[in-house]
């Protein structure tokens, strides 16, 4: 009787497995040792369900790591010293007789990967059942943990096939991307619609971790929200983790930023932020405000405003949104120092460094740029020139090491208002790009309108642009 597709044979084991496939893989490697080089970065010990098969593969792996190659004799000599396998010669002989052709290697590895994926899903389900049965009473934590377990269990297994490519393949991909950019169908990065910034960064790149740092009151959150709205207006979904402000505050900030564009014939704001935050009594102004709400209503922006989130929780929520919206294009986290650290005896710098590294890994996993806002330490205040530099990040873990792009927001007016008035630089802000793995460093000059929490590119100051 033929077996149904994608069904594992039943060997009386609790979890799905394919024991003949396990033996074929081991037998081919033992008889053709050079094959180990092509599979060493693909298969892992957990691919083998039967304990004896797993032990033999671990032995093969140990020999390979010690000597850089594998032979029947080396594996046999190592196994015979292991009391867990009393008859290694018989075990190895049976494996070398378990296959017909070495061409069976790749299909057998695929069978092992399928069985492993099914085991992981079943294990995740059992773990979720166990958590539900124990029921701590915190449904939110339970739901997030369950999502994390299922996401990890169903994640595509890395096969290592894409790790090594010939230069011709790499150049072909580069040329295809070049044509897409030339035709305008695919920009190199995610543009935030500030020409001075986009020209320096050439857009935020997928898989990149972007640090937006500055001292308090420099406008980090305002600029990040400006970026979010500009990106979402091109129908690219944006996810915002607000660890400081609640969702209503975020919503009000976004609305006020859009109110800036509403001007009368004299160029004055139709609705001030004060009026918006207190009371709108004029029907005309109410109508204008309603128009702003309607224009923003369909923007694909999602806000998580829960405070005290851990990296694990951020990762779980980001994965959930990515699963629901595969075209998610941008994630903003506001801000690093408010992420809840794990219980650990290590110093703060190491904890922060781990958090930054994990967020960079998350950017790679979800294939989106992640912007992480960060406070700078007080050492900036003690200098005459208070413009931030890379060394100002060093007390906050290895941020500069893991970040792909580091940007600082600086407003000289904040420290020297009288000088700004005299120089005519009132409202001027600098976005300093201090590190850029995939582009140039430099400085973009912006205009900041604090009343509307709005940054404007000085190359185009028209309020309706």
C-alpha positions in Angstrom: 0.0 0.0 0.0 1.5 3.4 -1.0 2.1 6.0 1.7 0.3 9.4 1.6 2.5 12.3 0.6 4.5 14.0 3.4 3.6 11.3 5.9 6.3 9.8 8.0 6.6 6.0 8.4 5.4 4.7 11.8 8.3 3.0 13.6 6.5 2.9 17.0 8.2 6.1 18.1 6.4 9.0 19.8 7.5 11.6 17.3 7.7 11.6 13.4 11.0 10.2 12.1 12.5 8.5 9.1 15.0 5.9 10.3 16.0 4.5 6.9 16.8 8.1 5.8 18.9 8.6 8.9 20.9 5.4 8.1 21.2 6.3 4.5 22.7 9.7 5.3 25.2 8.2 7.8 26.1 5.3 5.5 26.8 7.6 2.5 29.0 9.9 4.7 30.9 6.9 6.1 31.5 5.3 2.7 32.1 8.6 0.8 33.8 10.8 3.5 34.3 13.7 1.1 30.5 14.2 1.1 30.8 15.6 4.7 32.0 19.0 3.2 28.7 19.4 1.3 26.4 18.7 4.3 28.3 19.8 7.4 26.6 23.2 7.5 23.2 21.7 6.7 22.5 18.8 9.0 22.8 18.9 12.8 22.7 16.2 15.4 19.0 17.0 16.1 18.2 15.8 12.6 18.7 12.2 13.9 15.9 10.9 16.0 17.3 7.5 16.9 19.8 7.8 19.8 22.4 5.5 18.1 22.2 7.4 14.8 22.6 10.7 16.6 25.6 9.4 18.6 27.3 8.2 15.4 26.7 11.6 13.6 28.1 13.5 16.7 31.2 11.3 16.5 31.6 12.0 12.8 31.2 15.7 13.6 33.8 15.6 16.3 36.3 13.8 14.0 35.7 16.4 11.3 36.2 19.3 13.7 39.4 17.8 15.1 41.0 16.7 11.8 39.2 18.6 9.1 38.3 15.4 7.3 36.6 12.1 8.1 37.5 8.4 7.5 36.0 5.1 8.5 38.9 4.2 10.7 38.9 7.5 12.6 35.2 7.2 13.3 35.5 3.6 14.3 38.4 4.3 16.7 36.5 7.1 18.4 33.3 5.0 18.7 34.9 2.0 20.2 36.0 4.1 23.2 32.4 5.1 23.8 30.6 2.6 26.1 27.2 3.8 24.8 27.8 1.8 21.5 29.1 -1.7 22.4 29.5 -3.0 18.8 30.6 -0.1 16.7 31.9 -2.3 13.9 28.5 -3.9 13.3 26.8 -0.6 13.6 29.0 1.0 10.9 28.8 -2.0 8.6 25.0 -2.0 8.7 25.0 1.7 7.8 27.3 1.3 4.8 24.8 -1.3 3.5 21.8 0.9 4.0 21.8 2.7 0.6 22.0 1.9 -3.0 23.5 5.1 -4.5 25.2 8.2 -3.1 22.6 10.2 -5.1 20.2 9.3 -2.3 22.0 11.7 0.1 20.1 15.0 -0.8 16.6 13.5 -0.8 17.4 11.7 2.5 18.5 15.0 4.1 15.2 16.6 2.9 13.3 13.7 4.6 15.2 14.3 7.8 14.5 18.0 7.7 10.8 17.4 7.2 10.7 14.9 10.1 12.5 17.4 12.3 10.1 20.2 11.4 7.2 18.0 12.4 8.8 17.0 15.7 9.4 20.7 16.5 5.8 21.6 15.8 4.6 18.7 18.0 7.0 19.7 20.8 5.8 23.3 20.6 2.2 22.1 20.8 3.0 20.0 23.9 4.8 22.8 25.5 1.8 25.1 24.9 -0.5 22.4 26.4 1.7 22.2 29.4 1.7 26.0 29.9 -2.1 26.2 29.5 -2.5 23.4 32.0 -0.3 25.1 34.6 -2.1 28.4 33.8 -0.3 31.2 35.6 -3.2 33.5 35.1 -1.4 35.9 32.9 -3.1 35.4 29.5 -0.9 38.0 27.7 2.3 36.4 28.7 0.9 33.0 27.8 -0.3 34.1 24.4 3.1 35.7 23.6 5.0 32.7 24.7 2.8 30.4 22.5 3.3 32.7 19.5 7.0 32.6 20.0 7.1 28.8 20.3 5.0 28.3 17.1 7.0 30.9 15.2 10.3 29.1 16.2 8.9 25.7 15.3 7.6 26.7 11.9 10.5 28.9 10.9 12.2 27.8 7.7 15.1 25.6 8.4 18.4 27.1 7.2 20.0 24.9 4.7 23.2 26.8 4.0 22.6 26.5 0.3 22.6 30.3 -0.2 25.8 30.9 1.8 28.3 30.3 -1.0 27.7 31.8 -4.4 30.0 32.4 -7.3 30.9 36.0 -8.3 28.8 35.6 -11.5 25.7 34.9 -9.4 26.4 37.8 -7.1 27.0 40.2 -10.0 23.8 38.9 -11.7 21.8 39.8 -8.6 23.5 43.2 -8.4 22.8 43.9 -12.1 19.1 42.9 -11.6 18.8 45.3 -8.7 20.5 48.0 -10.7 18.0 47.7 -13.5 15.1 47.8 -11.0 16.5 51.0 -9.5 17.1 52.5 -12.9 13.5 51.7 -13.9 12.2 53.1 -10.6 10.5 49.8 -9.8 12.7 49.1 -6.7 14.7 51.7 -4.8 17.9 50.6 -3.2 16.6 51.4 0.3 13.6 52.7 2.2 13.3 56.4 1.6 12.0 58.6 4.4 11.2 61.5 2.0 13.8 63.9 3.5 16.0 64.6 0.5 19.0 65.6 2.6 18.8 62.4 4.5 17.9 60.1 1.7 20.8 61.4 -0.4 23.3 60.4 2.3 21.8 57.1 3.3 20.4 56.1 -0.2 17.5 54.8 1.9 17.3 52.5 4.9 18.4 49.0 3.9 16.6 45.8 4.7 18.1 43.8 7.6 19.9 46.9 8.9 19.8 48.1 12.5 19.6 51.9 12.6 20.4 53.9 15.7 18.8 57.3 16.2 20.4 58.8 19.3 20.5 62.1 21.1 20.1 63.8 24.4 16.6 64.4 25.8 14.5 67.0 24.0 16.4 66.9 20.8 13.4 65.5 18.9 14.3 61.8 18.4 10.7 60.6 18.8 9.3 63.4 16.6 11.8 62.7 13.8 11.1 58.9 14.0 7.3 59.5 13.8 7.9 61.9 10.8 9.8 59.0 9.2 7.0 56.5 10.0 4.3 58.7 8.5 6.3 59.4 5.3 7.0 55.7 4.8 3.4 54.7 5.5 2.1 57.2 3.0 3.7 55.0 0.4 1.6 52.1 1.7 4.6 50.5 3.4 3.5 49.0 6.8 5.3 50.4 9.8 5.4 48.9 13.3 6.1 51.2 16.2 7.1 50.0 19.7 6.5 52.9 22.0 7.9 52.1 25.4 7.5 55.6 26.7 4.3 57.2 25.3 1.0 55.5 25.1 -0.9 55.0 21.8 -3.0 58.1 22.2 0.1 60.3 22.6 1.6 58.7 19.5 -1.7 59.3 17.6 -1.9 62.9 18.7 1.8 63.5 17.7 1.0 62.1 14.2 -2.1 64.3 13.8 -0.4 67.4 15.0 2.5 66.8 12.6 0.0 66.7 9.8 -1.8 69.9 11.0 1.4 71.8 10.3 0.5 71.6 6.6 -2.8 73.3 7.0 -2.2 77.0 6.3 -4.3 80.0 5.5 -3.6 82.5 2.7 -1.1 84.3 4.9 0.8 81.1 5.6 -0.3 80.9 9.2 -1.4 77.6 10.7 -5.1 77.1 10.5 -5.1 75.0 13.7 -2.4 75.4 16.4 -1.3 72.5 18.4 -2.6 74.4 21.5 -6.1 74.5 20.0 -5.9 70.8 19.1 -4.9 69.9 22.6 -7.5 72.1 24.3 -10.7 72.9 22.4 -11.7 73.4 18.8 -14.8 75.7 18.8 -14.7 76.8 15.2 -16.7 74.5 12.8 -14.3 75.3 10.0 -11.4 74.2 12.1 -13.2 71.1 13.2 -13.8 70.2 9.5 -10.1 70.7 8.7 -9.2 68.5 11.7 -11.6 65.8 10.5 -10.0 66.0 7.1 -6.6 65.3 8.6 -8.0 62.3 10.6 -9.5 60.9 7.4 -6.2 61.3 5.5 -4.4 59.4 8.2 -7.0 56.8 8.8 -5.8 54.2 6.2 -2.1 54.6 6.9 -0.6 51.1 7.6 0.9 52.1 11.0 0.7 49.7 14.0 1.5 50.8 17.5 2.6 48.7 20.5 2.5 51.0 23.6 3.1 48.4 26.3 5.8 49.5 28.7 8.5 47.2 30.2 8.7 44.9 27.1 11.6 42.5 27.0 13.6 41.7 23.9 11.7 38.3 23.8 8.4 40.1 23.8 9.4 42.6 21.2 10.6 39.8 19.0 7.4 37.8 19.4 5.2 40.8 18.6 7.3 41.8 15.6 7.1 38.2 14.2 3.3 38.3 14.7 2.9 41.5 12.7 5.3 40.3 10.0 3.2 37.1 9.7 0.0 39.1 9.4 1.6 41.7 7.1 4.4 40.1 5.0 5.2 43.5 3.4 6.0 45.1 6.7 8.8 47.5 5.8 9.9 49.4 8.8 10.1 48.9 12.6 10.8 51.7 15.1 11.6 51.0 18.8 11.4 54.0 21.2 13.7 53.5 23.0 16.6 51.3 24.0 17.0 52.2 27.6 13.4 51.4 28.4 13.6 47.8 27.2 13.2 45.6 30.2 16.5 43.8 30.8 16.7 40.1 31.7 17.5 39.2 35.3 21.3 39.0 35.2 24.3 39.7 37.3 26.2 41.1 34.3 26.9 44.8 34.0 24.6 47.1 32.1 26.8 47.6 29.1 26.9 43.9 28.4 23.1 43.6 28.8 22.5 46.5 26.4 25.1 45.1 23.9 23.2 41.8 23.9 19.9 43.6 23.3 21.3 45.6 20.4 22.8 42.4 18.8 19.5 40.5 19.2 17.6 43.4 17.5 20.1 43.4 14.6 19.5 39.6 14.3 15.7 40.3 14.3 16.1 42.9 11.5 17.9 40.2 9.5 15.3 37.5 10.3 12.3 39.7 9.3 14.2 41.3 6.4 13.3 44.9 7.4 15.2 47.9 8.7 14.8 48.4 12.4 15.3 51.9 13.9 16.3 51.8 17.6 16.1 55.1 19.4 18.6 55.7 22.2 19.5 58.3 24.8 23.0 59.6 25.1 24.8 59.8 28.4 25.4 63.1 30.2 29.1 63.4 29.2 27.9 65.5 26.2 26.8 68.2 28.6 30.3 68.8 30.0 31.8 69.6 26.6 31.9 73.0 24.9 31.0 71.4 21.6 28.0 69.4 22.5 27.5 67.7 19.2 27.3 63.9 19.8 30.1 61.7 18.6 30.4 57.9 18.3 32.3 57.6 21.7 29.1 58.9 23.4 27.5 55.5 22.7 30.2 53.5 24.4 28.7 53.5 27.8 25.6 51.9 26.4 27.0 48.5 25.3 28.5 47.7 21.9 26.0 49.8 20.0 28.5 51.2 17.5 29.8 47.7 16.8 26.4 46.1 15.9 24.7 49.1 14.3 24.7 49.4 10.5 23.8 53.1 10.6 24.2 55.5 13.5 22.5 58.9 13.4 22.5 61.7 16.0 19.9 64.4 16.4 21.4 67.7 17.6 19.9 71.2 18.0 22.5 73.9 19.0 19.6 76.2 19.8 18.7 74.0 22.8 21.9 74.8 24.5 22.6 78.3 23.1 19.2 80.0 22.3 20.6 83.5 22.2 23.4 82.6 19.8 20.9 80.9 17.5 18.8 84.0 17.5 21.8 86.1 16.6 23.1 83.8 13.9 19.7 83.2 12.3 19.8 79.5 13.0 16.7 79.4 15.3 14.9 76.1 14.8 17.8 74.5 12.9 18.5 70.9 13.6 21.4 68.6 12.5 21.1 65.0 11.7 24.6 63.7 12.0 25.3 60.4 10.2 28.3 59.2 12.2 28.4 55.6 10.8 27.1 54.1 7.6 28.2 50.7 6.5 26.5 51.1 3.1 26.9 54.7 2.3 28.5 58.0 3.2 28.6 59.8 6.5 27.9 63.5 6.8 25.3 65.9 8.1 21.8 66.8 7.0 20.4 70.2 8.0 16.7 70.2 8.9 14.3 72.8 10.4 12.5 71.8 13.6 9.1 73.2 14.4 8.6 72.2 18.1 4.9 73.3 18.3 4.0 70.7 15.7 6.8 68.2 16.5 7.7 68.5 12.8 11.1 68.3 11.0 11.4 69.9 7.6 14.1 69.5 5.0 15.7 72.9 4.4 15.9 72.1 0.7 12.2 72.3 0.6 10.6 74.3 3.4 7.1 74.6 1.9 4.7 73.4 4.5 2.5 71.5 2.0 5.3 69.4 0.7 
